[in-house]
Amino acid sequence: MDFQPVDRELAFVLPVVLVSTIGNQGVRNLAPYSNFTPLLRSTDMILLASWHRRDTLKNIRANGEFVVSVPPVEMADKIMPTAMHYPPDVDEFVQACLQPKPSLQVAPPGVEGCLAWLECRLAKQYVEKSYVLVVGQVLRMEVAEGMVNQRGGLDLQRARPLLASLDREGVHWATAVDLGKGEPYGAMFPGGQDPLAQGARPKP
């Protein structure tokens, strides 16, 4: 079946994160984003795509700080209340009945009850005609207690992170499934040595 190029998001399952900021008047803002990704494994940067007319972008530009919270599936009913277009003086934490989680290195709070929190500082913007790519540097990252597996990653069975599947009618919520199998990073490199591993040295 052929689709229009603009429908490209229908071919993917997207992450769901909640981005919190604070406006110049001290009002907390909270908005969901799926156009979000970490930038390569060897950096501490994340990438967020935004339309120009968003309070989130305005606040990030004004204050240079934001927090990315990773919600579990239990928060699916909290996403649309934060996605609605409220005036800038409306606290979306209150509208969605969500509790703030104090941050340690930035002013905006995270969202209590989430799986992980990334406290970020604005590093760079790439401004296009209709959108902006926001690059943030992660200053501090925390994962909820009991949600880390023995390999040091997110325990998908316990965490059940919220994902979004888009179609022509709207958004449908999903989560990730651990298949119980994988490969080490070193499998991509000759000799099995991962050059990005801590303390790794190239083999002679």
N, C-alpha and C positions, 0 to 999 in steps of 0.2 A: 504494500500500500504506500503510495506517495503522499508526502506531506509538504506543506509550504515551509521554506527555510525559517520563517519567523516562528514556526512551531517547534524549534529545536529542543526546547525544554521538555517536551513530551517524551523524549527518548531517554531521559535520565531520571533517577531518583535523587532528589536534592536534599542537602542538609537543612536543618532548621535551627537557627540561633536567635537569641534575643539580645539586642544591642541597647545598652542603657547609657544615657548621657545626662548632663545637667545643663539647663539653659542659663543665660546671663542673670535671670531673675531668681535663680535657685530652684526652679521647677524641674522635677525629674521627668525624663522622657524615656519611653521604652517602645521598641519596634522590632518586629520579626524580620529576619533576612534569610534568604536561601542562596543569594548570589554572594557566597562567602567561601573562602578557601585558605588554608595555610600556603605560604609561598616557599616551596621546596623544603626538603627535609633538613638541610644544613643551615637554615636561617631561623631567626626569631620573629619573622614578619608574617602578617596575615593580610589578606586582600578582601575588600568589601566594595561591591558595586552599588551605587546609589543614583537615583534620579536627582536632579538639581533641587527641586522644591520639596525637601524633606527636613523636618525639624532635627532629625538625627544628624544629618550632614551639617546643618547650620550650627548645631551645638559643638560638634567635633571641630569645626573650623574655628569657632570662637574660643573654646577652652582647651582644645588639643588632647582631650582624654575621652575614653569610652571603655566599657566592659562588655565582653562577649560571654553570654551565659548559654550553656548547652542544655536544653530541656529534655526530660524523659517523656515517654508516650503519655504518662499521666497528665501532662500539661497541655495536651492537644486542644482542650476547650479554652485555653487561655490565649491562644495565638491570635484569633480574630479580634478579640477585644483590644489587643495592642496594635493591630494592623489598621484599625479605623482612624480616620483623619480627624483628630481633635485640635482645637485651638492650642497654641503654644503654652497657655497658662493652665492646661489640664494635666494633672499627674496621672500617667497611664498605669503606674503601679496600683493606684487606688481604683481606677476603672476596671482593671483586670483582677482585682482582689489578690494581688501578689505581694509578698513581703520582700523588702530590700535586704540584701546581704552586704554589710559594710566591707569596703575594699581597704587594702593596706597601703597601696602605692598610688592610687588615683582617687579623685573625689567622687565620681559616679559609683553607686552601689551595683552589685550584681543582683541576681534573682535567687532568693532562697528556694531550696528544693531542687535546684538544677544539678546536673551531673558534673559540670566543670565550669570554671570561671577564668577568663583571660583578661587581665587588666592591661589596657593598651594605651599607647601614646601615639598621636598622629606623627607619621614619619614623612609621608609624601602624598601628593595628589596628582592624578593624571586627569585633566579636565578636557572632556569632549563636548560636542554641541548639545547632546541630549542626556549625558550621564557623566558621572565622576567615578574614577577608581581610587579608592582610599586605601593607602598602605599604612598599616599600623604596626608598631613594634610592641611585642608582648613583654611587659615589664615583670609580670608575675602571673603564674598559672597554678591553679589548684584544682584537684580532682576530689570529688566527694569520697568520704570514708567508705570502704567496702566495695568501691566500684573499679578497683584496679586488679587485673589478673596477675597470675604468677610471672608472666612475661613482661610486666610493667606497662601494659596497655589497658584500654578500657574493656572491662568485662561485659561483653555484649549481652550475655544471658541475663545478668543481673541489672545492667544499666538500662537497656532497651531505649536507646536514643531516638528521639522523634525525627522522622524523615517526611518528605513531602513528595507525592507523585501527582503531577499535573496532567489534566486532560482538557478537553474543550468545554467542559462544564464547570470546572473549578479545581480545588485542591483536595486530595485524599491523603490521609495520614498513613504512615507506614513505619517500620523499624527495620534494623539490620539483624541478620541471622549469622551466627558463627558456624561455619561449615566444619569446624574441627580439624582443619588442615591448612597448611601454609608453607612458606619458604623463607629462609633467612635472607637478609639483604645481600649477604655475600654471594648468593647464588647468581647474581647478575654480573659478577666480575670474575675475570680469570684468576684462578687459584683460590677462589672462594673468600677472598679478603675484602671486607667492606671498608673502603677508604674513609667513610664518614663516621665509622664507629669510634667511640671515645678511646683514645690510646692506640688506635690502629696505625700500623706502619706498613708501607708497601713492602712486599716480599722481594728479595734480591733476585 
